[in-house]
Amino acid sequence: MIIKPIETIKGTLSVPGDKSISHRAIMLGAISEGITEISGFLMGDDCLSTVDCFRKLGIKIEISENKVFVHGKGLMGLSAPSTILDVGNSGTTIRLLTGILAGQNFSSSITGDASIQKRPMLRVVNPLRKMGAEIEGIEGGNYCPLHIKGKNLNGIHYKLPVASAQVKSAILLASLYSKGKTIIIEPKSSRDHTEIMINYFGGNILKNKNEIISSPVKKLIGQQVEVPGDISSAAYFIAAALILPNSELLIQNVGINPTRSGIITVFKQMGGDIQLINERIQSGEAVADIFVRSSKLKGIEIKGDIIPKLIDEIPVIAATACYADGVTIIKDAAELKVKESNRIKTMSSELRKMGAQITETDDGMIIQGTSQLMGTTVESYNDHRVAMSLAIAALRANKETKIQNSECVNISFPNFFSLLSMFE
């Protein structure tokens, strides 16, 4: 994909549905009783992988224009798949679905693409084994394919070594099949879509600061789910409006869950002119319209408790920081090393090709702001967030930028480049 520099960005747009919520709506709809109707579902490759897996588990799922209908069969209604479950590139699917499969009365196997096969699974497998799960895989279960023999599970008291919504969610989904309460202690708050949605479907999860308590329920009931726009997708256009002169942009119907909205906090701390309008609650989730004006940004230090609230947005923060005055320091983000690519390494190397002054550290980056980057050829490493972040950096470059392997944006934001082209 070739990205040409543009002068400004003005108008109104909507971004695709939240990826995290779309995944969870399919999963919980499948194990609930009755029909779950999902509007605003993200028709990206990752979420469609979740649909495919549940169809192989015997669930009827209809896709009609922008709605999805999941014909749930209850907690124990899934069927043994006749083939291995393939999650494609979706880390959310493999980790959360492993939690569900651990409590079934059948055996199953699950795998994914080359990237997924390199991503660590013991962080999920170990707590599930403590609950009684029987899971085998490469290197003791650290890499897929995973082979899961469904078992009767027991609730556990588990302290998460690192804040991870995927690990927490796998345990919480397994707790729906467990005898007794499950208590999870988080070192820092991570995104809580699973807790919100389990309760929205009739579950019993309580939160007390960093302690999450899941009590068994006999059934979940299908619901209507309105999926808001994904703040991770909105982040690219927020960044574009901030760095391009004379810009004014309204992004409608975006999820602003407090465990996900760290990107708004950080951009405001950098001097960004961002307003939340028409705040409301939709299917249990906080939603708003986001109004952004171009701003003179300054470098800041980003670390600590806010990192889990913007872990997916750090690549676009790095791209934006290139145009801020002064130094931006990102710390405590070692989790970036085990995403679709090592995002510390890939963002640093590709932004350097564009002339950025950026230094990798063990857990983040140090970025010296500049007034302009150079257009050149960069590589996405088949990582959707890297591709889109480089596209935003390219908007203010001195000439066009070519992004190799840009089709990976289909994972989370299929119409990203067509939306961007509206402002050329």
C-alpha positions as CSV (number, residue, x, y, z in Angstrom):
1,M,0.0,0.0,0.0
2,I,1.3,3.4,-0.9
3,I,0.6,6.2,1.5
4,K,0.8,9.8,0.2
5,P,1.3,12.7,2.6
6,I,-1.9,14.8,3.2
7,E,-2.3,18.3,4.5
8,T,-5.2,18.0,6.9
9,I,-8.1,15.7,8.0
10,K,-11.6,16.9,8.5
11,G,-15.0,15.3,8.7
12,T,-17.0,12.6,10.5
13,L,-16.4,8.9,10.4
14,S,-17.2,5.6,12.2
15,V,-14.7,2.8,12.9
16,P,-15.4,-0.9,12.8
17,G,-16.8,-2.7,15.9
18,D,-14.7,-3.5,18.9
19,K,-12.6,-6.6,18.3
20,S,-12.5,-7.7,21.9
21,I,-16.3,-7.3,22.4
22,S,-17.1,-9.0,19.1
23,H,-15.0,-12.1,20.0
24,R,-16.7,-12.4,23.4
25,A,-20.2,-11.8,22.1
26,I,-19.8,-14.9,19.8
27,M,-18.3,-17.0,22.6
28,L,-20.9,-16.2,25.3
29,G,-23.7,-16.3,22.8
30,A,-22.7,-19.8,21.9
31,I,-22.7,-21.1,25.5
32,S,-25.9,-19.2,26.4
33,E,-29.5,-20.4,26.0
34,G,-31.5,-18.8,23.1
35,I,-30.5,-16.5,20.4
36,T,-27.9,-13.7,20.8
37,E,-28.3,-10.9,18.2
38,I,-25.1,-8.9,17.7
39,S,-25.1,-5.6,15.8
40,G,-21.9,-3.7,14.9
41,F,-19.9,-7.0,14.8
42,L,-16.3,-6.6,13.5
43,M,-16.2,-8.5,10.2
44,G,-12.4,-8.8,10.5
45,D,-10.4,-12.0,10.0
46,D,-9.7,-12.5,13.7
47,C,-13.4,-12.4,14.7
48,L,-14.4,-14.5,11.7
49,S,-12.0,-17.1,13.0
50,T,-13.9,-17.2,16.2
51,V,-17.2,-17.7,14.2
52,D,-15.6,-20.5,12.3
53,C,-14.4,-22.3,15.5
54,F,-17.8,-22.2,17.1
55,R,-19.5,-23.4,13.9
56,K,-17.1,-26.4,14.1
57,L,-18.3,-26.8,17.7
58,G,-21.9,-27.3,16.5
59,I,-23.2,-23.8,16.9
60,K,-25.4,-22.2,14.2
61,I,-24.2,-18.7,13.5
62,E,-25.9,-16.6,10.8
63,I,-24.4,-13.4,9.3
64,S,-26.9,-11.1,7.7
65,E,-25.5,-7.7,6.5
66,N,-24.2,-6.0,9.7
67,K,-25.8,-8.4,12.2
68,V,-24.8,-11.8,13.5
69,F,-27.3,-14.3,15.1
70,V,-25.8,-16.9,17.4
71,H,-28.1,-19.8,18.2
72,G,-26.8,-20.7,21.7
73,K,-27.0,-24.2,23.1
74,G,-26.3,-23.5,26.7
75,L,-23.2,-24.1,28.8
76,M,-22.8,-27.8,27.9
77,G,-24.3,-27.6,24.4
78,L,-21.1,-27.6,22.4
79,S,-20.3,-30.7,20.3
80,A,-16.9,-32.4,19.8
81,P,-15.4,-31.0,16.6
82,S,-14.7,-33.4,13.7
83,T,-11.5,-31.5,12.8
84,I,-8.8,-29.4,14.5
85,L,-10.0,-25.9,15.4
86,D,-8.0,-23.2,13.5
87,V,-7.9,-19.7,15.0
88,G,-5.9,-18.1,12.1
89,N,-4.0,-15.2,13.5
90,S,-6.2,-14.6,16.6
91,G,-4.5,-14.7,19.9
92,T,-7.8,-13.8,21.6
93,T,-9.6,-16.8,20.1
94,I,-7.0,-19.4,21.0
95,R,-6.5,-18.2,24.6
96,L,-10.2,-17.6,25.5
97,L,-11.5,-20.7,23.7
98,T,-8.9,-22.9,25.5
99,G,-10.6,-21.8,28.7
100,I,-14.0,-22.9,27.4
101,L,-12.8,-26.2,25.9
102,A,-11.1,-27.2,29.2
103,G,-14.5,-27.7,30.9
104,Q,-16.3,-29.6,28.1
105,N,-17.2,-33.3,28.1
106,F,-15.2,-34.0,24.9
107,S,-11.6,-33.7,23.6
108,S,-10.5,-31.2,21.0
109,S,-7.4,-29.7,19.4
110,I,-6.6,-26.1,18.5
111,T,-4.0,-24.4,16.5
112,G,-3.4,-21.2,14.4
113,D,-1.1,-19.7,11.8
114,A,2.7,-19.5,11.9
115,S,2.5,-16.4,14.2
116,I,0.1,-18.0,16.6
117,Q,2.3,-21.1,16.8
118,K,5.1,-18.9,18.2
119,R,3.0,-17.2,20.9
120,P,3.4,-18.5,24.5
121,M,0.4,-20.5,25.9
122,L,1.7,-21.6,29.3
123,R,0.5,-18.4,30.8
124,V,-3.0,-19.7,30.0
125,V,-2.4,-23.4,30.3
126,N,-0.8,-23.4,33.7
127,P,-3.7,-21.8,35.6
128,L,-6.2,-24.0,33.7
129,R,-4.2,-27.0,34.8
130,K,-4.5,-25.8,38.4
131,M,-8.3,-25.9,37.8
132,G,-8.0,-29.6,36.7
133,A,-7.6,-29.1,32.9
134,E,-5.8,-31.7,30.9
135,I,-3.9,-29.9,28.1
136,E,-0.9,-31.0,26.1
137,G,1.1,-29.2,23.5
138,I,4.6,-28.5,22.1
139,E,7.2,-27.8,24.8
140,G,5.0,-28.9,27.6
141,G,2.0,-27.0,26.4
142,N,3.7,-23.7,25.7
143,Y,3.0,-23.7,22.0
144,C,0.1,-24.9,19.9
145,P,-1.2,-27.2,18.5
146,L,-2.8,-27.8,21.9
147,H,-4.8,-31.0,22.7
148,I,-7.4,-30.5,25.3
149,K,-9.2,-33.3,27.1
150,G,-12.4,-31.8,28.7
151,K,-12.5,-32.3,32.5
152,N,-14.5,-31.4,35.5
153,L,-12.9,-28.2,36.8
154,N,-12.5,-26.7,40.2
155,G,-12.4,-23.0,41.2
156,I,-9.0,-21.6,42.1
157,H,-7.4,-18.6,43.8
158,Y,-4.9,-17.3,41.2
159,K,-2.6,-14.3,41.3
160,L,-1.8,-13.2,37.7
161,P,2.0,-12.8,37.2
162,V,1.4,-10.0,34.7
163,A,-1.7,-8.0,33.8
164,S,-3.3,-9.9,30.8
165,A,-6.9,-9.7,29.8
166,Q,-6.5,-12.8,27.7
167,V,-5.2,-14.9,30.6
168,K,-7.8,-13.5,33.0
169,S,-10.5,-14.1,30.5
170,A,-9.5,-17.8,29.8
171,I,-9.7,-18.4,33.6
172,L,-13.1,-16.6,33.9
173,L,-14.6,-18.6,31.0
174,A,-13.3,-21.8,32.5
175,S,-14.8,-20.8,35.9
176,L,-18.2,-21.0,34.2
177,Y,-17.6,-24.8,34.2
178,S,-16.0,-25.0,37.6
179,K,-17.1,-26.2,41.0
180,G,-16.8,-23.5,43.6
181,K,-15.7,-19.9,43.4
182,T,-12.7,-18.7,41.3
183,I,-10.7,-15.7,42.6
184,I,-8.3,-13.8,40.4
185,I,-5.8,-11.2,41.7
186,E,-4.6,-8.7,39.0
187,P,-1.3,-6.8,39.5
188,K,-2.8,-4.0,37.5
189,S,-6.3,-3.6,36.0
190,S,-6.5,-5.0,32.4
191,R,-9.5,-4.7,30.0
192,D,-12.6,-6.0,31.6
193,H,-14.9,-6.8,28.7
194,T,-15.2,-10.5,29.8
195,E,-16.4,-9.6,33.2
196,I,-18.9,-7.1,31.9
197,M,-20.3,-9.4,29.2
198,I,-20.5,-12.5,31.5
199,N,-22.6,-10.5,33.9
200,Y,-24.7,-9.0,31.0
201,F,-25.5,-12.6,30.0
202,G,-26.5,-13.5,33.5
203,G,-23.2,-14.5,35.2
204,N,-22.1,-13.7,38.7
205,I,-18.8,-11.8,38.7
206,L,-17.9,-9.3,41.4
207,K,-14.9,-7.0,41.3
208,N,-13.2,-5.5,44.4
209,K,-10.3,-3.3,43.4
210,N,-7.8,-5.8,41.8
211,E,-9.7,-8.9,43.0
212,I,-12.2,-10.6,40.7
213,I,-14.6,-13.2,42.1
214,S,-16.5,-15.5,39.8
215,S,-19.3,-17.7,41.2
216,P,-20.9,-20.5,39.3
217,V,-24.3,-20.1,37.6
218,K,-26.5,-22.7,36.2
219,K,-27.1,-21.0,32.9
220,L,-26.5,-17.9,30.7
221,I,-29.2,-16.3,28.6
222,G,-28.7,-15.0,25.0
223,Q,-28.9,-11.2,24.7
224,Q,-28.9,-8.3,22.2
225,V,-25.4,-6.9,22.0
226,E,-24.6,-3.6,20.4
227,V,-20.9,-3.6,19.7
228,P,-19.4,0.0,19.8
229,G,-16.6,1.2,17.6
230,D,-13.2,-0.1,18.6
231,I,-11.1,2.5,20.4
232,S,-8.0,0.7,19.1
233,S,-9.1,1.4,15.6
234,A,-10.2,5.0,16.4
235,A,-6.7,5.6,17.8
236,Y,-5.2,5.8,14.3
237,F,-7.6,8.5,13.2
238,I,-7.3,10.4,16.5
239,A,-3.5,10.4,16.0
240,A,-3.9,11.6,12.4
241,A,-6.1,14.5,13.4
242,L,-3.6,15.5,16.2
243,I,-0.5,15.6,14.0
244,L,-2.0,17.1,10.8
245,P,-2.4,20.9,10.8
246,N,-5.9,22.5,10.9
247,S,-7.6,19.1,11.4
248,E,-11.0,18.6,13.0
249,L,-12.5,15.1,13.2
250,L,-15.5,13.5,14.9
251,I,-15.4,9.8,15.4
252,Q,-18.8,8.4,16.3
253,N,-19.9,5.7,18.7
254,V,-16.6,4.6,20.1
255,G,-16.2,2.3,23.2
256,I,-14.5,4.2,26.0
257,N,-14.3,1.4,28.6
258,P,-12.0,2.8,31.4
259,T,-9.8,-0.2,31.1
260,R,-9.2,0.6,27.4
261,S,-9.2,4.4,27.2
262,G,-5.6,4.9,28.2
263,I,-4.9,6.2,24.7
264,I,-7.2,9.2,25.4
265,T,-5.4,10.0,28.7
266,V,-2.0,9.8,27.1
267,F,-2.8,11.9,24.1
268,K,-4.3,14.5,26.4
269,Q,-1.2,14.5,28.5
270,M,0.8,15.1,25.3
271,G,-1.3,18.2,24.7
272,G,-4.0,16.7,22.5
273,D,-7.3,18.6,22.1
274,I,-9.8,15.7,22.5
275,Q,-13.4,15.9,23.8
276,L,-15.8,13.1,24.6
277,I,-19.4,13.9,23.5
278,N,-22.7,12.1,24.1
279,E,-21.3,9.7,26.7
280,R,-23.7,6.7,27.4
281,I,-23.9,3.0,28.3
282,Q,-24.6,0.5,25.6
283,S,-24.9,-3.3,26.3
284,G,-23.1,-2.7,29.6
285,E,-20.2,-0.8,27.9
286,A,-19.3,3.0,28.1
287,V,-19.6,4.6,24.7
288,A,-19.0,8.2,23.4
289,D,-18.3,10.3,20.3
290,I,-14.8,11.6,20.1
291,F,-14.0,15.1,18.8
292,V,-10.3,15.8,17.9
293,R,-8.5,18.9,16.8
294,S,-4.9,19.2,15.6
295,S,-2.6,20.0,18.5
296,K,1.0,20.9,19.3
297,L,2.1,17.8,21.1
298,K,4.9,17.3,23.6
299,G,6.9,14.2,24.7
300,I,6.0,12.5,28.0
301,E,6.8,9.4,30.0
302,I,4.3,6.6,29.7
303,K,4.7,3.8,32.3
304,G,3.1,1.8,35.1
305,D,-0.6,1.2,35.6
306,I,-1.7,2.8,32.4
307,I,0.2,0.4,30.1
308,P,-2.4,-2.4,30.2
309,K,-5.0,0.2,29.2
310,L,-3.2,1.0,26.0
311,I,-1.0,-1.9,25.2
312,D,-2.4,-2.3,21.6
313,E,-2.1,1.4,21.0
314,I,1.6,1.8,21.8
315,P,2.6,1.4,18.1
316,V,0.5,4.4,17.1
317,I,1.7,6.3,20.2
318,A,5.3,5.7,19.0
319,A,4.4,7.0,15.5
320,T,2.7,10.0,16.9
321,A,5.5,10.8,19.3
322,C,7.8,11.2,16.3
323,Y,6.0,14.5,15.7
324,A,5.9,15.7,19.3
325,D,8.3,18.2,20.8
326,G,10.9,16.6,23.1
327,V,11.4,13.1,24.3
328,T,8.7,10.4,24.8
329,I,9.7,7.5,27.0
330,I,7.7,4.3,27.0
331,K,8.3,1.8,29.9
332,D,6.8,-1.4,31.4
333,A,5.6,-2.6,28.0
334,A,7.6,-5.9,27.6
335,E,4.3,-7.5,26.7
336,L,4.7,-6.0,23.3
337,K,7.4,-8.6,22.5
338,V,4.8,-11.4,22.4
339,K,2.2,-9.8,20.1
340,E,1.8,-10.5,16.4
341,S,5.3,-9.3,16.1
342,N,7.8,-8.0,18.6
343,R,6.3,-4.6,18.4
344,I,9.2,-2.9,20.3
345,K,11.6,-4.1,17.6
346,T,9.4,-3.8,14.6
347,M,8.1,-0.3,15.3
348,S,11.6,0.9,16.2
349,S,13.3,-0.5,13.1
350,E,10.6,0.7,10.6
351,L,10.3,4.2,12.1
352,R,14.1,4.5,12.0
353,K,13.9,3.8,8.3
354,M,11.7,6.9,8.1
355,G,14.3,9.0,9.9
356,A,13.0,8.7,13.4
357,Q,15.3,9.0,16.4
358,I,14.2,6.0,18.4
359,T,16.0,3.7,20.8
360,E,14.7,0.2,21.9
361,T,14.8,-0.7,25.5
362,D,14.0,-4.1,27.2
363,D,10.5,-2.9,28.0
364,G,9.8,0.0,25.7
365,M,11.2,2.8,23.6
366,I,12.7,6.2,23.8
367,I,11.6,8.5,21.0
368,Q,13.1,11.9,20.2
369,G,10.5,14.0,18.4
370,T,11.1,15.7,15.1
371,S,9.3,17.9,12.7
372,Q,9.1,15.5,9.8
373,L,9.8,11.9,8.7
374,M,10.9,10.7,5.3
375,G,8.8,8.7,3.0
376,T,10.4,5.3,2.2
377,T,9.6,1.6,2.0
378,V,8.7,-0.1,5.3
379,E,7.6,-3.6,6.4
380,S,4.5,-4.5,8.4
381,Y,5.9,-7.9,9.5
382,N,2.3,-9.1,8.9
383,D,1.3,-7.2,12.0
384,H,-1.9,-5.2,11.5
385,R,-1.1,-2.6,14.2
386,V,2.4,-2.0,12.9
387,A,1.0,-1.5,9.3
388,M,-1.6,1.0,10.4
389,S,0.7,2.9,12.8
390,L,3.3,3.3,10.0
391,A,0.5,4.6,7.7
392,I,-0.3,7.3,10.3
393,A,3.4,8.3,10.5
394,A,3.5,8.5,6.7
395,L,0.7,11.0,6.5
396,R,3.2,13.8,7.5
397,A,6.3,12.5,5.8
398,N,8.0,14.4,3.1
399,K,7.1,12.0,0.3
400,E,5.0,8.8,-0.3
401,T,5.7,5.7,1.8
402,K,5.2,2.1,0.6
403,I,4.1,-0.4,3.3
404,Q,4.9,-4.0,2.4
405,N,2.4,-6.8,3.4
406,S,-0.2,-4.2,4.2
407,E,-3.2,-6.6,3.7
408,C,-2.7,-7.8,7.3
409,V,-4.9,-4.8,8.4
410,N,-7.9,-7.1,7.5
411,I,-7.3,-8.8,10.8
412,S,-8.9,-5.9,12.7
413,F,-9.8,-3.0,10.4
414,P,-10.7,-4.2,6.8
415,N,-11.6,-0.8,5.5
416,F,-8.7,1.2,7.1
417,F,-7.0,2.2,3.8
418,S,-10.3,3.1,2.1
419,L,-11.3,5.3,5.0
420,L,-7.9,6.9,5.0
421,S,-8.1,7.6,1.2
422,M,-11.2,9.7,1.7
423,F,-9.0,12.4,3.1
424,E,-6.4,12.5,0.3
